């Protein structure tokens, strides 16, 4: 096991920032086939209780998975899992901060597993998504990609 994995500690975290744009939302609608006008039609969405278009939840979740891929590579891709809750919509113009913070690292018969606290928040510090992920810790990753900082 690499030195990086030996030094993974409670409180280590990785973060990423994303700016939400209507263009990204429209591109996701094309790729996914989800053309709900709440996502793609600003005039229609403005007439609803949401007051404007909102990003597809799965678009934001894809960014969260990208963060975990950057931090944990093949371990996340092959055997990671998460449980999340959508708390608030992400809107065009929002600046999102995505983070994964190590809650625990446990030894198990199948190897080490990390439990991570997940959070996506907007520029107003409103929670957009929260949850937890679990990921086995087995591959070699340089500490700079796993350890965003230490508290």
C-alpha positions as CSV (number, residue, x, y, z in Angstrom):
1,X,0.0,0.0,0.0
2,X,1.3,3.4,-0.8
3,X,2.5,6.1,1.6
4,X,-0.5,8.2,0.6
5,X,-2.9,5.6,1.7
6,X,-1.1,5.1,5.0
7,X,-1.4,8.8,5.8
8,X,-5.1,9.2,4.9
9,X,-6.6,10.7,8.1
10,X,-9.9,11.8,9.5
11,X,-10.5,15.4,8.4
12,X,-8.6,15.1,5.1
13,X,-10.7,16.5,2.2
14,X,-10.8,17.3,-1.4
15,X,-12.8,20.2,-2.9
16,X,-13.8,21.4,-6.3
17,X,-15.6,24.5,-7.6
18,X,-18.1,24.7,-10.4
19,X,-20.0,27.6,-11.9
20,X,-23.5,26.6,-13.1
21,X,-24.5,28.0,-16.5
22,X,-27.6,27.7,-18.6
23,X,-25.4,26.4,-21.4
24,X,-24.2,23.5,-19.2
25,X,-27.8,22.7,-18.3
26,X,-28.9,22.7,-21.9
27,X,-26.0,20.5,-22.9
28,X,-26.9,18.0,-20.1
29,X,-30.5,18.0,-21.4
30,X,-29.3,17.1,-24.8
31,X,-27.0,14.4,-23.5
32,X,-29.5,12.9,-21.1
33,X,-32.7,13.4,-23.1
34,X,-34.3,15.2,-20.1
35,X,-35.9,18.2,-21.7
36,X,-38.1,19.2,-18.8
37,X,-38.8,22.9,-19.3
38,X,-37.9,23.6,-15.7
39,X,-34.4,23.0,-16.9
40,X,-34.4,24.4,-20.4
41,X,-37.1,27.0,-20.8
42,X,-36.4,30.2,-18.8
43,X,-39.8,31.8,-19.6
44,X,-41.7,28.7,-18.6
45,X,-39.5,28.1,-15.5
46,X,-40.0,31.8,-14.4
47,X,-43.7,31.2,-14.2
48,X,-43.4,28.3,-11.7
49,X,-42.8,28.4,-8.0
50,X,-39.1,27.8,-8.7
51,X,-38.9,31.2,-10.4
52,X,-36.4,30.2,-13.0
53,X,-34.5,27.3,-14.5
54,X,-32.6,24.8,-12.3
55,X,-29.8,22.4,-13.1
56,X,-30.6,18.7,-13.4
57,X,-29.7,17.1,-10.0
58,X,-27.8,14.4,-11.9
59,X,-25.6,17.0,-13.5
60,X,-24.5,18.2,-10.1
61,X,-24.2,14.6,-8.9
62,X,-21.9,13.9,-11.9
63,X,-19.6,16.8,-10.7
64,X,-19.6,15.2,-7.2
65,X,-18.6,11.9,-8.7
66,X,-15.8,13.6,-10.7
67,X,-14.5,15.1,-7.4
68,X,-14.4,11.6,-5.9
69,X,-12.7,10.2,-9.0
70,X,-10.0,12.9,-8.8
71,X,-9.5,12.1,-5.1
72,X,-9.7,8.3,-5.1
73,X,-9.2,7.2,-8.7
74,X,-9.9,3.6,-9.5
75,X,-11.0,2.8,-5.9
76,X,-13.9,5.1,-6.4
77,X,-14.7,4.1,-9.9
78,X,-14.6,0.3,-9.3
79,X,-16.0,0.0,-5.7
80,X,-17.2,3.4,-4.3
81,X,-20.7,4.1,-3.4
82,X,-22.7,7.0,-2.0
83,X,-26.0,7.9,-0.4
84,X,-27.1,11.5,-1.0
85,X,-30.0,13.9,-0.5
86,X,-30.9,16.7,-2.8
87,X,-31.6,19.7,-0.5
88,X,-32.0,22.7,-2.8
89,X,-31.8,23.4,-6.5
90,X,-28.7,24.6,-8.3
91,X,-29.4,27.6,-10.6
92,X,-27.7,29.2,-13.5
93,X,-25.2,31.7,-12.0
94,X,-24.6,29.6,-8.8
95,X,-21.0,29.1,-7.7
96,X,-20.9,25.6,-6.2
97,X,-18.3,24.3,-3.8
98,X,-18.2,20.5,-3.8
99,X,-16.3,18.7,-1.0
100,X,-15.6,15.3,0.4
101,X,-14.2,15.0,3.9
102,X,-12.9,11.8,5.5
103,X,-15.1,10.9,8.5
104,X,-13.4,7.6,9.3
105,X,-10.8,5.2,8.0
106,X,-11.4,1.6,9.1
107,X,-9.5,-1.6,8.8
108,X,-11.6,-4.5,7.6
109,X,-10.9,-8.1,6.4
110,X,-11.2,-6.9,2.8
111,X,-8.9,-3.9,3.4
112,X,-9.2,-0.3,4.4
113,X,-12.4,1.7,3.8
114,X,-12.9,5.4,4.1
115,X,-16.3,6.9,5.0
116,X,-16.6,10.5,3.6
117,X,-19.0,13.3,4.3
118,X,-20.2,14.9,1.1
119,X,-21.4,18.5,0.7
120,X,-22.3,20.6,-2.3
121,X,-23.1,24.2,-1.3
122,X,-23.8,27.4,-3.3
123,X,-22.3,30.9,-2.8
124,X,-25.0,31.7,-0.2
125,X,-23.8,28.6,1.8
126,X,-27.1,26.8,1.1
127,X,-26.8,23.1,1.0
128,X,-27.6,21.8,-2.5
129,X,-26.6,18.1,-1.9
130,X,-25.3,16.3,1.2
131,X,-24.6,12.7,2.0
132,X,-21.9,10.1,2.6
133,X,-19.7,8.0,0.5
134,X,-17.7,4.9,1.2
135,X,-14.6,4.0,-0.8
136,X,-12.0,1.2,-0.4
137,X,-8.5,2.6,0.0
138,X,-6.2,0.3,-2.0
139,X,-4.5,2.0,-4.9
140,X,-1.5,4.3,-5.0
141,X,-2.5,7.9,-5.2
142,X,-0.2,10.8,-4.5
143,X,-1.0,12.6,-1.2
144,X,-1.7,15.9,-3.0
145,X,-4.7,14.4,-4.8
146,X,-6.3,12.9,-1.7
147,X,-5.3,15.3,0.9
148,X,-6.8,18.7,0.0
149,X,-5.9,19.9,3.4
150,X,-5.8,18.8,7.0
151,X,-7.7,20.3,9.8
